Amino acid sequence: MITIPRPRAPLAAGWALRRLRELLERLPVSGRPALPQSVTDELPPRRLRARAGAAGAAPYLDGGRRTAEELIAGLRRAERDPAQLAAILDFGCGAGRVLPYIARIAPQARSVGCDVDRAAIEWAGARRPGAEWVLSSFEPPLPFAGDTFDLVYSVSVFSHLGRGLQDRWLRELRRVLAPGGVALLSVHGPSAFEAFRS
């Protein structure tokens, strides 16, 4: 059997298509108002948003806001007041989809995001002042002292780790969690796996 390679668009055409998608996100579509320039200028590039599971501007922004609201609700269910937080760690922060929302709710807290994605951390570090953005390794340890953070959260990072690595990261997150602190860690459940499978 002979395989004929599919023709690929030249690099310039690929860049132009990505740029066109980003410009089109600023236009109103099917009843959705256009996103203001100030909002789209704060968005990471589409390729970084796609790594977080939401390449589109509106889903990326809405998902970050909703996730932050759910995390704060979980914190309150644990009888912790966001206004009392001193230090927050977003483990697997990407380009900062969630942490800016959390930081607005707890402006007095030190807000730190870490991720293994160098491009995402560099983008966040250049564009999202007010938080610390740290490149971490695929393996523990984190570059933080023990008992540092009174809130540690992670959004679906553990879904991408093997069991042994999950256990090592759980021990590491426990190490950096302050006494009495809260860890909120989410994973993809059966419904998400079914959606991916189908």
Secondary structure, 3 states (H helix, E strand, C coil): CCCCCCCCCCHHHHHHHHHHHHHHCCCCECCECCCCHHHHHCCCCHHHHHHCCCCCHHHHHHHHHHHHHHHHHHHHHCCCCHHHCCEEEEECCCCCCCHHHHHHHCCCCEEEEEECCHHHHHHHHHHCCCCEEEECCCCCCCCCCCCCEEEEEEECCHHHCCHHHHHHHHHHHHHHEEEEEEEEEECCCHHHHHHHHC
